[in-house]
Amino acid sequence: MLPDRLYRALSAFNHSTQRWAAIPLHGPLAQRPSLPPRDVDKQRLSLVSWNVDAFHSRPAARSKLILKHILEGPKPPGIKSGLAFGTLSSATDAEDNTSFDDVPFATMTLLSNKCFASDSDPQEGGDGVEGGRKLMPESVFRMPLASKYGRDVLCVDIAAPAPAAPGTVLRLLNVHLDSLDSLLWRTQQMEILAGVLREPGCGGGLIAGDFNAITPEDDGLVDKNELVDAWVALHGRTGPNGVTWGVGVELKNGLKPGRLDKVAMLGLKAEEMEVLQLGLIHVPRPAGPPLDSPWSDHCGLRCTFTI
């Protein structure tokens, strides 16, 4: 049995009123009306996933630099997946603070209004997705995971474009799986996440974020759950290694750089994928010149895929 989930309002910025407006939720799939598929041809979307370091100094400044790098880069994405915290939520639409109470960090997903429409702003700005009209978010919910550290999954359902079956959705799952020596927990979490992508009414989707894949056994969890590891599908296991953690820094206690962050897919096709390298931020010190510190302890991932 899958854990209970908490449905909440998903908000979108209305350019006409210059205000955030809630997107109505349709609730659990079994209770939704049978909506006709949107008339959209095969489309390409780009996703960026980035674990923002919530614990080191100047977290707000680090977050702003990462967002600036993502949004002003040559390939701005339609979906941003990553970790966020209070200082970042004030600059985005995290009006519901429930997910940020008594936790040092939480997942946050941002959708580009160039690619996604809303009930309050259905098609403003014209067609922003390669291949057709904008996609429509259906609902958003958080679902607790079996976890040593109280982790959950943030899910955004997207109305599936034609020619998908009426009433089906595509799911975007944003995760930060359990850390450190928690392979058993991560194993259970991946089984739960794969089940969420296979629920009745769901036509597939993806899982993106920090998988904390620190052991050789972790590398088999995507295959074990019959999902597609986007990096492996594009680059193979012997090509570029896709390392996202421990890059360009001195690691202690025998630790080695690892591919901790991943994108796993069901029913989608990965077209391109790359590691987004880190820039530096000046960190003031009480005495002496400022230190140059990486934006985060994780590099980002950009994955372009086809619906």
TORPA-461813 format. One record per residue: residue number from 0; residue in three letters; z, y, x of N, C-alpha, C, CB in turn. Coordinates in pm, whole numbers. Glycine has a CB too. Example, Ala and Ser with C-alpha at 12.3 -4.5 7.8 and 13.67 -1.06 7.14 Angstrom:
2
R  num  residuo     nc3     nc2     nc1    cac3    cac2    cac1     cc3     cc2     cc1    cbc3    cbc2    cbc1
R    0      ALA     780    -569    1319     780    -450    1230     780    -330    1320     905    -447    1131
R    1      SER     708    -225    1285     714    -106    1367     787       3    1290     572     -60    1408
This chain:
307
R  num  residuo     nc3     nc2     nc1    cac3    cac2    cac1     cc3     cc2     cc1    cbc3    cbc2    cbc1
R    0      MET       0    -119      85       0       0       0       0     125      88     123       0     -96
R    1      LEU     -84     221      52     -91     344     130      25     436      94    -226     416     107
R    2      PRO      74     516     190     184     609     161     144     711      55     227     682     288
R    3      ASP     247     765     -12     221     872    -110     165     993     -39     350     909    -186
R    4      ARG      92    1074    -114      32    1193     -57      69    1315    -140    -120    1179     -47
R    5      LEU      73    1427     -75     107    1553    -139     -18    1638    -148     219    1627     -63
R    6      TYR     -66    1659    -272    -183    1745    -292    -135    1889    -297    -261    1707    -422
R    7      ARG    -214    1978    -239    -176    2119    -233    -302    2204    -247    -101    2152    -102
R    8      ALA    -282    2332    -265    -395    2421    -283    -469    2443    -152    -349    2555    -339
R    9      LEU    -600    2438    -159    -686    2476     -47    -740    2615     -78    -802    2372     -24
R   10      SER    -729    2706      16    -769    2844      -8    -897    2879      65    -659    2939      33
R   11      ALA    -969    2974       9   -1091    3025      71   -1090    3177      62   -1219    2966       2
R   12      PHE   -1155    3242     159   -1160    3388     160   -1276    3436      76   -1171    3442     304
R   13      ASN   -1247    3518     -25   -1349    3575    -113   -1392    3710     -57   -1297    3589    -259
R   14      HIS   -1516    3719     -11   -1563    3841      52   -1579    3955     -49   -1694    3817     124
R   15      SER   -1598    3920    -176   -1613    4025    -278   -1482    4097    -303   -1664    3965    -409
R   16      THR   -1373    4021    -310   -1242    4081    -338   -1161    4106    -212   -1163    3992    -431
R   17      GLN   -1208    4052     -97   -1136    4063      30    -996    4003      20   -1126    4211      72
R   18      ARG    -984    3894     -54    -855    3827     -71    -876    3676     -59    -790    3864    -208
R   19      TRP    -765    3607     -23    -767    3462     -24    -749    3414    -167    -657    3404      68
R   20      ALA    -824    3312    -208    -815    3258    -343    -804    3106    -335    -937    3301    -429
R   21      ALA    -720    3048    -420    -700    2904    -418    -821    2832    -476    -573    2867    -496
R   22      ILE    -859    2722    -413    -963    2635    -465    -895    2529    -551   -1049    2570    -349
R   23      PRO    -930    2516    -679    -863    2417    -765    -880    2277    -710    -919    2425    -908
R   24      LEU    -776    2196    -725    -781    2059    -680    -814    1968    -796    -648    2017    -616
R   25      HIS    -885    1860    -766    -917    1761    -869    -818    1645    -866   -1059    1710    -850
R   26      GLY    -725    1644    -770    -624    1540    -766    -676    1410    -709    -569    1517    -903
R   27      PRO    -600    1300    -729    -641    1170    -674    -777    1130    -725    -538    1063    -709
R   28      LEU    -849    1052    -644    -986    1015    -678    -993     945    -814   -1043     924    -571
R   29      ALA    -897     858    -842    -903     782    -966    -889     870   -1089    -795     677    -967
R   30      GLN    -833     991   -1075    -810    1079   -1188    -916    1189   -1198    -674    1141   -1178
R   31      ARG   -1014    1190   -1111   -1112    1297   -1111   -1222    1272   -1212   -1171    1314    -973
R   32      PRO   -1279    1378   -1266   -1400    1360   -1347   -1515    1317   -1259   -1435    1490   -1423
R   33      SER   -1612    1252   -1318   -1729    1207   -1243   -1823    1325   -1223   -1803    1090   -1316
R   34      LEU   -1817    1385   -1106   -1898    1503   -1078   -2035    1461   -1025   -1826    1594    -977
R   35      PRO   -2140    1532   -1066   -2273    1499   -1013   -2280    1533    -865   -2383    1572   -1091
R   36      PRO   -2357    1458    -787   -2371    1492    -645   -2444    1622    -628   -2444    1382    -568
R   37      ARG   -2406    1699    -525   -2474    1824    -497   -2610    1794    -435   -2389    1915    -404
R   38      ASP   -2710    1873    -472   -2846    1850    -427   -2862    1901    -284   -2948    1919    -521
R   39      VAL   -2826    1817    -190   -2828    1854     -49   -2900    1744      29   -2684    1877       5
R   40      ASP   -2994    1783     113   -3061    1686     197   -2971    1645     313   -3194    1742     249
R   41      LYS   -3022    1557     398   -2947    1516     517   -2911    1639     599   -3028    1417     603
R   42      GLN   -2783    1647     638   -2734    1767     705   -2667    1732     837   -2637    1842     615
R   43      ARG   -2667    1831     926   -2594    1822    1052   -2479    1920    1049   -2687    1851    1173
R   44      LEU   -2361    1869    1083   -2242    1953    1092   -2182    1937    1231   -2139    1916     982
R   45      SER   -2111    2038    1275   -2044    2035    1404   -1894    2051    1383   -2099    2145    1499
R   46      LEU   -1817    1968    1451   -1671    1970    1443   -1613    1995    1581   -1616    1838    1384
R   47      VAL   -1511    2080    1589   -1435    2096    1712   -1291    2054    1687   -1442    2242    1764
R   48      SER   -1239    1968    1771   -1100    1926    1765   -1031    1969    1894   -1088    1770    1744
R   49      TRP    -915    2036    1880    -846    2085    2000    -694    2079    1978    -890    2229    2034
R   50      ASN    -627    2011    2066    -481    2006    2063    -429    2130    2135    -427    1875    2130
R   51      VAL    -375    2224    2057    -321    2347    2114    -179    2320    2163    -323    2464    2008
R   52      ASP    -150    2356    2284     -19    2332    2344      85    2420    2278     -23    2358    2497
R   53      ALA     175    2358    2201     273    2434    2123     401    2463    2199     305    2361    1997
R   54      PHE     417    2408    2319     547    2414    2385     552    2505    2507     588    2279    2425
R   55      HIS     439    2529    2572     441    2614    2689     442    2762    2649     320    2583    2779
R   56      SER     457    2848    2747     472    2991    2720     345    3049    2660     508    3067    2847
R   57      ARG     360    3158    2586     252    3234    2523     163    3148    2433     167    3299    2631
R   58      PRO     222    3073    2338     141    2987    2253      44    3065    2165     229    2902    2165
R   59      ALA      83    3182    2114      -7    3260    2029    -128    3308    2107      68    3380    1967
R   60      ALA    -104    3357    2229    -215    3405    2311    -309    3290    2348    -163    3473    2438
R   61      ARG    -252    3174    2376    -335    3058    2408    -424    3022    2287    -246    2937    2449
R   62      SER    -363    3021    2170    -438    2986    2049    -552    3082    2024    -345    2984    1928
R   63      LYS    -527    3211    2043    -631    3310    2020    -747    3294    2118    -573    3451    2031
R   64      LEU    -716    3261    2243    -822    3240    2341    -907    3117    2305    -763    3224    2481
R   65      ILE    -842    3012    2259    -915    2891    2221   -1003    2919    2100    -817    2776    2190
R   66      LEU    -948    2987    1999   -1027    3019    1880   -1145    3110    1915    -940    3086    1774
R   67      LYS   -1121    3206    2001   -1229    3297    2043   -1338    3219    2115   -1173    3409    2136
R   68      HIS   -1297    3127    2201   -1393    3045    2274   -1475    2959    2179   -1321    2957    2376
R   69      ILE   -1409    2904    2076   -1479    2818    1979   -1577    2899    1895   -1378    2747    1888
R   70      LEU   -1529    3011    1840   -1607    3086    1742   -1719    3168    1806   -1517    3178    1662
R   71      GLU   -1700    3211    1931   -1800    3294    1996   -1888    3217    2093   -1734    3408    2069
R   72      GLY   -1872    3085    2094   -1953    3003    2183   -2094    2987    2131   -1889    2867    2201
R   73      PRO   -2181    2924    2208   -2321    2909    2169   -2341    2815    2051   -2401    2859    2285
R   74      LYS   -2239    2729    2021   -2251    2634    1910   -2127    2642    1821   -2271    2488    1964
R   75      PRO   -2110    2752    1745   -1992    2762    1660   -1990    2651    1557   -1987    2899    1591
R   76      PRO   -1875    2583    1538   -1870    2467    1451   -1846    2504    1305   -1763    2372    1497
R   77      GLY   -1867    2405    1218   -1835    2424    1078   -1694    2379    1045   -1934    2349     992
R   78      ILE   -1634    2295    1133   -1502    2239    1108   -1420    2253    1234   -1510    2091    1061
R   79      LYS   -1298    2301    1220   -1206    2308    1333   -1086    2222    1301   -1164    2455    1364
R   80      SER   -1051    2131    1391    -940    2040    1369    -847    2051    1487    -989    1894    1349
R   81      GLY    -718    2064    1462    -628    2074    1577    -485    2094    1537    -672    2185    1665
R   82      LEU    -402    2128    1634    -262    2153    1611    -239    2302    1597    -177    2096    1723
R   83      ALA    -150    2339    1510    -119    2479    1488      30    2496    1469    -196    2535    1366
R   84      PHE      76    2619    1473     217    2647    1457     231    2786    1397     293    2635    1593
R   85      GLY     355    2831    1376     378    2953    1300     300    3073    1349     520    2985    1303
R   86      THR     292    3094    1479     223    3212    1530      75    3208    1499     244    3225    1679
R   87      LEU      18    3089    1492    -123    3078    1459    -146    3088    1310    -179    2947    1511
R   88      SER     -53    3037    1229     -74    3035    1085     -83    3176    1029      38    2960    1016
R   89      SER     -19    3274    1092     -27    3411    1042    -166    3469    1057      74    3498    1114
R   90      ALA    -248    3409    1143    -384    3457    1163    -485    3375    1086    -418    3456    1310
R   91      THR    -437    3275    1013    -525    3190     935    -468    3175     795    -544    3051    1003
R   92      ASP    -529    3088     716    -483    3074     579    -387    2956     566    -602    3056     484
R   93      ALA    -265    2974     611    -161    2873     595     -51    2931     508    -104    2826     734
R   94      GLU     -88    2963     383       6    3029     294     122    2939     253     -66    3078     170
R   95      ASP      96    2809     245     201    2713     210     272    2673     339     142    2589     136
R   96      ASN     395    2717     355     468    2693     479     539    2558     483     569    2802     501
R   97      THR     522    2477     376     594    2350     369     568    2264     491     554    2275     243
R   98      SER     444    2262     535     408    2175     646     461    2224     779     259    2161     654
R   99      PHE     513    2346     783     560    2405     908     712    2418     914     496    2540     928
R  100      ASP     780    2371     809     926    2379     806     986    2276     900     979    2360     663
R  101      ASP    1075    2321     987    1155    2233    1072    1071    2143    1162    1244    2147     985
R  102      VAL     949    2185    1197     869    2109    1292     815    2205    1398     752    2033    1221
R  103      PRO     800    2159    1522     750    2248    1628     601    2273    1618     783    2191    1763
R  104      PHE     529    2183    1551     384    2201    1536     337    2119    1417     308    2158    1666
R  105      ALA     216    2147    1371     155    2071    1262       5    2079    1274     202    2125    1124
R  106      THR     -65    1992    1204    -210    1994    1205    -263    2104    1114    -266    1859    1164
R  107      MET    -379    2157    1148    -446    2258    1066    -596    2234    1075    -408    2403    1112
R  108      THR    -664    2245     962    -809    2231     956    -870    2358     900    -850    2108     870
R  109      LEU    -968    2412     970   -1039    2532     927   -1184    2495     897   -1031    2644    1036
R  110      LEU   -1236    2546     785   -1374    2522     746   -1450    2654     753   -1383    2460     604
R  111      SER   -1571    2650     806   -1653    2770     816   -1713    2804     681   -1763    2751     922
R  112      ASN   -1703    2932     641   -1764    2971     513   -1915    2979     523   -1708    3104     467
R  113      LYS   -1970    2961     642   -2116    2952     655   -2167    2813     614   -2158    2983     799
R  114      CYS   -2076    2716     617   -2116    2578     587   -2056    2526     457   -2076    2489     700
R  115      PHE   -1941    2584     416   -1870    2533     300   -1854    2643     196   -1733    2477     340
R  116      ALA   -1878    2607      70   -1862    2699     -41   -1727    2673    -108   -1979    2685    -142
R  117      SER   -1695    2755    -207   -1575    2736    -288   -1606    2780    -430   -1455    2816    -230
R  118      ASP   -1518    2742    -523   -1538    2782    -662   -1537    2933    -677   -1433    2720    -751
R  119      SER   -1461    3001    -590   -1450    3146    -601   -1566    3218    -533   -1319    3194    -542
R  120      ASP   -1638    3147    -448   -1747    3207    -370   -1856    3103    -351   -1694    3259    -231
R  121      PRO   -1918    3055    -458   -1996    2931    -452   -2104    2925    -345   -2058    2909    -582
R  122      GLN   -2191    3026    -337   -2301    3018    -242   -2323    3150    -171   -2430    2974    -312
R  123      GLU   -2216    3231    -159   -2232    3361     -95   -2278    3344      48   -2101    3441    -100
R  124      GLY   -2371    3427      89   -2420    3420     227   -2538    3328     245   -2311    3375     316
R  125      GLY   -2580    3260     137   -2699    3175     148   -2668    3041     211   -2805    3246     228
R  126      ASP   -2773    2974     249   -2761    2839     303   -2722    2846     450   -2893    2761     286
R  127      GLY   -2605    2793     480   -2555    2802     616   -2551    2671     690   -2421    2861     615
R  128      VAL   -2595    2562     626   -2590    2432     689   -2732    2387     718   -2517    2330     600
R  129      GLU   -2751    2333     837   -2883    2282     872   -2919    2167     779   -2887    2236    1021
R  130      GLY   -3020    2188     696   -3065    2082     607   -3047    2113     460   -2993    1958     638
R  131      GLY   -2978    2219     420   -2965    2246     278   -2850    2339     244   -2947    2118     205
R  132      ARG   -2806    2331     117   -2703    2420      65   -2567    2389     125   -2697    2411     -86
R  133      LYS   -2473    2480      97   -2337    2460     147   -2272    2339      80   -2252    2586     122
R  134      LEU   -2176    2281     150   -2096    2172      96   -1976    2229      23   -2052    2076     209
R  135      MET   -1919    2151     -69   -1809    2199    -152   -1681    2119    -124   -1846    2189    -301
R  136      PRO   -1573    2184     -75   -1445    2114     -64   -1392    2077    -202   -1342    2202      11
R  137      GLU   -1337    1956    -213   -1286    1908    -340   -1134    1918    -348   -1329    1766    -364
R  138      SER   -1065    1879    -241    -919    1880    -242    -868    1869    -100    -863    1765    -329
R  139      VAL    -738    1895     -85    -672    1879      44    -535    1820      20    -662    2015     121
R  140      PHE    -494    1727     105    -361    1671      91    -307    1627     225    -362    1554      -7
R  141      ARG    -176    1624     234    -108    1566     349     -46    1433     306       2    1663     405
R  142      MET     -51    1337     396       4    1206     367      89    1161     485    -109    1103     338
R  143      PRO     216    1130     462     300    1084     573     250     952     627     446    1071     529
R  144      LEU     266     935     758     229     811     824     354     735     866     140     837     945
R  145      ALA     344     604     878     451     528     942     463     582    1083     421     373     941
R  146      SER     578     640    1117     585     719    1240     727     727    1294     531     860    1216
R  147      LYS     736     720    1426     863     743    1495     896     891    1500     858     686    1637
R  148      TYR     793     976    1494     810    1119    1513     779    1202    1388     723    1165    1626
R  149      GLY     768    1139    1272     745    1212    1149     605    1268    1135     842    1322    1139
R  150      ARG     505    1202    1191     368    1251    1187     304    1224    1050     284    1187    1298
R  151      ASP     203    1305    1018     128    1285     895     -20    1302     924     174    1384     786
R  152      VAL    -102    1288     820    -246    1311     831    -283    1419     731    -329    1180     805
R  153      LEU    -361    1517     775    -411    1624     690    -554    1587     651    -405    1764     761
R  154      CYS    -579    1574     521    -709    1528     471    -775    1635     387    -694    1400     390
R  155      VAL    -904    1660     413    -986    1746     329   -1099    1661     273   -1042    1870     409
R  156      ASP   -1110    1657     140   -1218    1585      74   -1333    1681      47   -1170    1520     -57
R  157      ILE   -1453    1637      79   -1575    1716      58   -1661    1643     -44   -1653    1738     192
R  158      ALA   -1710    1716    -146   -1800    1655    -244   -1922    1600    -173   -1841    1757    -353
R  159      ALA   -1948    1472    -189   -2058    1408    -118   -2191    1460    -169   -2052    1255    -132
R  160      PRO   -2283    1495     -79   -2414    1542    -123   -2500    1428    -175   -2486    1612      -8
R  161      ALA   -2603    1462    -253   -2699    1361    -297   -2767    1301    -173   -2804    1423    -395
R  162      PRO   -2805    1174    -178   -2808    1087    -295   -2685     997    -308   -2931    1002    -291
R  163      ALA   -2568    1044    -267   -2448     963    -278   -2416     937    -426   -2328    1034    -209
R  164      ALA   -2334     835    -451   -2295     804    -588   -2216     919    -648   -2213     674    -592
R  165      PRO   -2236     949    -777   -2162    1059    -841   -2011    1040    -828   -2200    1068    -988
R  166      GLY   -1942    1151    -799   -1797    1148    -792   -1740    1104    -660   -1746    1061    -895
R  167      THR   -1822    1069    -562   -1769    1026    -433   -1744    1146    -343   -1866     928    -366
R  168      VAL   -1659    1125    -243   -1626    1231    -149   -1642    1178      -7   -1482    1283    -171
R  169      LEU   -1656    1273      86   -1646    1245     228   -1512    1300     275   -1764    1307     308
R  170      ARG   -1444    1228     363   -1309    1267     404   -1304    1308     550   -1211    1153     378
R  171      LEU   -1236    1420     574   -1210    1468     708   -1061    1454     733   -1258    1617     727
R  172      LEU   -1023    1364     822    -882    1335     851    -845    1397     985    -854    1182     851
R  173      ASN    -744    1482     984    -696    1553    1103    -562    1492    1144    -683    1707    1077
R  174      VAL    -553    1440    1266    -435    1363    1304    -378    1404    1439    -468    1215    1306
R  175      HIS    -250    1376    1455    -183    1375    1586     -95    1252    1584    -100    1509    1613
R  176      LEU    -146    1141    1636     -74    1015    1630      48    1017    1720    -166     900    1667
R  177      ASP     135     918    1701     261     914    1775     237     913    1926     342     791    1734
R  178      SER     330     977    1996     318     995    2141     389     885    2218     374    1131    2181
R  179      LEU     363     884    2348     437     806    2447     430     656    2417     583     851    2451
R  180      ASP     544     586    2429     546     440    2418     554     397    2273     664     381    2497
R  181      SER     456     435    2194     459     409    2049     334     336    2003     475     541    1971
R  182      LEU     286     241    2082     164     170    2048     174     102    1911     131      68    2155
R  183      LEU     288      41    1882     303     -27    1753     288      72    1637     438     -97    1744
R  184      TRP     343     192    1653     329     293    1549     183     337    1538     421     415    1578
R  185      ARG     118     361    1651     -22     404    1647    -111     296    1586     -71     439    1789
R  186      THR     -77     170    1611    -153      60    1551    -145      65    1399    -102     -76    1603
R  187      GLN     -23      84    1347      -6      96    1202     -77     220    1148     144     100    1166
R  188      GLN     -67     329    1221    -128     454    1176    -280     441    1165     -93     569    1271
R  189      MET    -342     377    1261    -487     361    1255    -527     271    1139    -540     303    1387
R  190      GLU    -448     170    1108    -476      84     993    -469     164     863    -379     -35     988
R  191      ILE    -368     251     852    -354     335     733    -473     430     720    -222     415     738
R  192      LEU    -510     495     831    -619     593     828    -751     527     792    -631     663     963
R  193      ALA    -777     409     847    -899     337     812    -900     302     664    -914     210     897
R  194      GLY    -783     268     610    -773     238     467    -801     358     380    -637     183     435
R  195      VAL    -757     476     424    -783     599     349    -933     627     341    -711     718     415
R  196      LEU   -1007     598     448   -1151     619     447   -1224     517     361   -1205     614     587
R  197      ARG   -1155     408     326   -1219     302     247   -1167     295     104   -1199     167     315
R  198      GLU   -1091     394      62   -1044     394     -76   -1161     402    -174    -947     511     -99
R  199      PRO   -1146     346    -295   -1251     360    -396   -1281     507    -422   -1209     290    -526
R  200      GLY   -1408     541    -428   -1448     680    -451   -1472     758    -324   -1345     749    -531
R  201      CYS   -1436     701    -209   -1459     768     -81   -1581     705     -16   -1335     758      12
R  202      GLY   -1678     788      19   -1801     738      79   -1801     739     229   -1915     817      31
R  203      GLY   -1682     745     291   -1672     748     436   -1622     883     485   -1806     716     499
R  204      GLY   -1628     903     614   -1579    1027     673   -1544    1008     818   -1459    1079     596
R  205      LEU   -1446    1085     864   -1409    1076    1005   -1262    1105    1026   -1494    1173    1088
R  206      ILE   -1213    1058    1139   -1077    1085    1186   -1091    1159    1318    -992     953    1202
R  207      ALA   -1030    1277    1329   -1042    1356    1452    -905    1409    1491   -1143    1473    1434
R  208      GLY    -882    1418    1622    -758    1475    1671    -706    1402    1793    -653    1474    1562
R  209      ASP    -576    1417    1815    -508    1357    1930    -464    1216    1891    -386    1443    1975
R  210      PHE    -536    1116    1943    -501     976    1915    -392     926    2008    -625     888    1928
R  211      ASN    -352    1006    2108    -253     966    2207    -284     828    2265    -113     967    2146
R  212      ALA    -410     808    2297    -455     678    2347    -421     664    2495    -607     659    2324
R  213      ILE    -298     626    2523    -250     626    2661    -248     486    2723    -111     686    2667
R  214      THR    -275     382    2645    -272     245    2698    -409     180    2679    -161     161    2628
R  215      PRO    -439      77    2757    -565       5    2736    -577     -52    2595    -578    -109    2838
R  216      GLU    -464     -91    2536    -467    -146    2401    -510     -41    2299    -330    -202    2363
R  217      ASP    -475      87    2324    -516     194    2233    -668     202    2220    -461     326    2281
R  218      ASP    -738     175    2330    -883     188    2329    -951      90    2234    -936     169    2469
R  219      GLY    -879     -14    2193    -940    -111    2102    -908     -87    1956    -895    -247    2139
R  220      LEU    -825      13    1924    -782      32    1786    -895      79    1695    -668     130    1781
R  221      VAL    -986     163    1747   -1098     210    1665   -1186      92    1627   -1180     319    1739
R  222      ASP   -1223      10    1727   -1307    -107    1700   -1236    -207    1609   -1347    -175    1830
R  223      LYS   -1106    -225    1631   -1029    -321    1552   -1034    -288    1404    -884    -324    1599
R  224      ASN   -1040    -159    1372   -1044    -116    1232   -1186     -91    1183    -960      10    1215
R  225      GLU   -1284    -141    1258   -1425    -136    1219   -1473       7    1193   -1449    -222    1095
R  226      LEU   -1430      96    1281   -1477     235    1281   -1564     256    1404   -1357     336    1279
R  227      VAL   -1637     366    1406   -1725     398    1518   -1661     506    1604   -1865     443    1468
R  228      ASP   -1637     475    1731   -1590     574    1826   -1710     660    1866   -1524     506    1952
R  229      ALA   -1711     786    1822   -1830     870    1840   -1867     884    1988   -1806    1009    1779
R  230      TRP   -1767     900    2074   -1797     918    2217   -1864     793    2274   -1668     950    2295
R  231      VAL   -1810     677    2243   -1865     551    2294   -2004     528    2238   -1774     433    2260
R  232      ALA   -2025     561    2108   -2156     542    2047   -2263     624    2118   -2152     579    1900
R  233      LEU   -2227     742    2166   -2325     831    2230   -2335     811    2380   -2291     974    2201
R  234      HIS   -2221     787    2446   -2218     785    2592   -2190     646    2651   -2115     881    2642
R  235      GLY   -2153     551    2567   -2120     419    2618   -1984     416    2686   -2227     372    2713
R  236      ARG   -1943     300    2726   -1811     285    2790   -1818     306    2942   -1753     147    2760
R  237      THR   -1939     306    2996   -1953     323    3140   -2015     458    3178   -2036     211    3198
R  238      GLY   -2047     542    3077   -2104     674    3104   -1994     776    3127   -2193     718    2988
R  239      PRO   -2022     903    3097   -1919    1007    3111   -1793     964    3038   -1969    1144    3057
R  240      ASN   -1676     981    3102   -1555     918    3048   -1488     996    2936   -1457     898    3158
R  241      GLY   -1527    1119    2910   -1472    1192    2797   -1325    1226    2808   -1494    1114    2675
R  242      VAL   -1272    1234    2930   -1130    1263    2949   -1094    1400    2892   -1093    1255    3099
R  243      THR    -986    1406    2816    -944    1533    2754    -804    1577    2795    -950    1521    2605
R  244      TRP    -726    1490    2855    -588    1525    2893    -568    1505    3042    -486    1441    2812
R  245      GLY    -493    1597    3103    -463    1586    3246    -578    1629    3334    -427    1445    3279
R  246      VAL    -666    1713    3280    -785    1757    3354    -750    1876    3444    -899    1794    3257
R  247      GLY    -779    1865    3574    -762    1977    3665    -619    2016    3695    -831    2093    3612
R  248      VAL    -524    1927    3667    -383    1957    3695    -323    1841    3775    -303    1981    3563
R  249      GLU    -213    1870    3841    -143    1767    3917     -47    1693    3825     -65    1828    4038
R  250      LEU     -69    1563    3809      13    1481    3721     119    1407    3801     -74    1382    3642
R  251      LYS     235    1389    3738     347    1324    3805     373    1186    3744     474    1411    3795
R  252      ASN     465    1114    3805     511     984    3755     396     882    3741     580    1001    3621
R  253      GLY     297     895    3826     189     798    3825      92     812    3710     245     664    3823
R  254      LEU     101     919    3632      11     939    3519    -129     974    3566      65    1048    3427
R  255      LYS    -228     934    3487    -368     962    3518    -433    1033    3399    -444     832    3554
R  256      PRO    -536    1113    3424    -608    1175    3313    -658    1070    3214    -726    1259    3365
R  257      GLY    -661    1107    3084    -700    1008    2984    -780    1068    2870    -579     941    2928
R  258      ARG    -851     980    2799    -927    1021    2680    -836    1006    2558   -1058     934    2663
R  259      LEU    -741    1100    2548    -642    1091    2440    -699    1137    2306    -520    1174    2476
R  260      ASP    -796    1228    2309    -851    1285    2186    -983    1215    2151    -872    1438    2200
R  261      LYS   -1001    1185    2022   -1118    1107    1981   -1168    1153    1845   -1085     957    1978
R  262      VAL   -1289    1108    1812   -1345    1119    1678   -1393     980    1638   -1462    1226    1672
R  263      ALA   -1336     927    1530   -1375     796    1478   -1443     814    1343   -1251     701    1466
R  264      MET   -1553     744    1319   -1637     769    1201   -1658     644    1118   -1770     824    1244
R  265      LEU   -1682     668     989   -1723     563     897   -1832     621     806   -1601     508     812
R  266      GLY   -1952     565     813   -2061     610     728   -2129     738     772   -2011     629     592
R  267      LEU   -2096     788     890   -2160     907     946   -2225     869    1078   -2058    1023     965
R  268      LYS   -2318     952    1124   -2386     925    1250   -2363    1039    1348   -2536     903    1227
R  269      ALA   -2304    1007    1462   -2281    1106    1567   -2413    1137    1637   -2176    1056    1670
R  270      GLU   -2442    1266    1654   -2566    1310    1719   -2542    1361    1861   -2632    1418    1636
R  271      GLU   -2437    1441    1878   -2404    1497    2009   -2252    1504    2021   -2468    1639    2029
R  272      MET   -2201    1497    2145   -2058    1512    2167   -2033    1556    2310   -1982    1379    2136
R  273      GLU   -1941    1650    2325   -1910    1700    2459   -1763    1739    2467   -2000    1820    2495
R  274      VAL   -1711    1740    2588   -1576    1787    2615   -1583    1937    2643   -1511    1710    2736
R  275      LEU   -1496    2014    2577   -1489    2158    2598   -1383    2187    2702   -1459    2233    2465
R  276      GLN   -1423    2245    2812   -1333    2265    2925   -1239    2383    2900   -1413    2287    3054
R  277      LEU   -1131    2383    2975   -1025    2483    2960   -1052    2608    3043    -891    2423    2998
R  278      GLY   -1016    2723    2986   -1009    2846    3062    -865    2872    3104   -1064    2963    2980
R  279      LEU    -841    2986    3165    -708    3019    3217    -652    3142    3147    -714    3042    3367
R  280      ILE    -520    3146    3137    -449    3260    3081    -346    3306    3183    -381    3224    2945
R  281      HIS    -326    3438    3193    -224    3492    3283     -87    3481    3217    -256    3640    3320
R  282      VAL       6    3419    3285     142    3403    3235     237    3487    3320     185    3252    3236
R  283      PRO     296    3594    3264     386    3680    3343     509    3604    3393     431    3800    3261
R  284      ARG     561    3648    3508     684    3592    3563     784    3704    3585     657    3516    3694
R  285      PRO     915    3674    3581    1016    3778    3604     999    3845    3738    1156    3719    3594
R  286      ALA     956    3768    3837     933    3823    3971     804    3768    4026    1051    3791    4066
R  287      GLY     727    3854    4089     601    3811    4148     485    3827    4054     611    3669    4193
R  288      PRO     365    3801    4103     243    3815    4021     238    3709    3912     117    3807    4109
R  289      PRO     160    3733    3805     147    3633    3699      79    3507    3749      68    3690    3580
R  290      LEU     108    3397    3683      46    3270    3715     -74    3247    3624     147    3154    3702
R  291      ASP    -176    3181    3676    -288    3139    3593    -260    3000    3540    -422    3142    3673
R  292      SER    -255    2989    3408    -222    2861    3344    -334    2821    3249     -87    2871    3269
R  293      PRO    -368    2692    3239    -472    2648    3143    -433    2684    3000    -496    2496    3155
R  294      TRP    -533    2703    2914    -508    2735    2774    -419    2630    2708    -639    2747    2698
R  295      SER    -437    2505    2742    -363    2395    2681    -354    2281    2781    -430    2348    2548
R  296      ASP    -278    2177    2745    -279    2058    2828    -387    1959    2782    -142    1991    2825
R  297      HIS    -464    1997    2680    -576    1916    2633    -704    1998    2635    -549    1864    2491
R  298      CYS    -813    1937    2677    -945    1995    2654    -983    1973    2507   -1052    1932    2749
R  299      GLY   -1085    2044    2463   -1134    2026    2327   -1250    1928    2322   -1176    2158    2268
R  300      LEU   -1285    1888    2200   -1401    1804    2176   -1491    1871    2073   -1359    1662    2127
R  301      ARG   -1621    1871    2099   -1719    1913    1998   -1806    1794    1963   -1805    2033    2049
R  302      CYS   -1815    1762    1836   -1896    1650    1789   -1988    1697    1678   -1806    1534    1741
R  303      THR   -2117    1677    1695   -2216    1707    1592   -2258    1576    1528   -2338    1783    1651
R  304      PHE   -2258    1573    1394   -2286    1449    1323   -2374    1477    1202   -2156    1381    1281
R  305      THR   -2431    1370    1149   -2522    1379    1034   -2457    1318     912   -2655    1309    1064
R  306      ILE   -2466    1391     801   -2428    1337     670   -2556    1287     604   -2355    1445     580
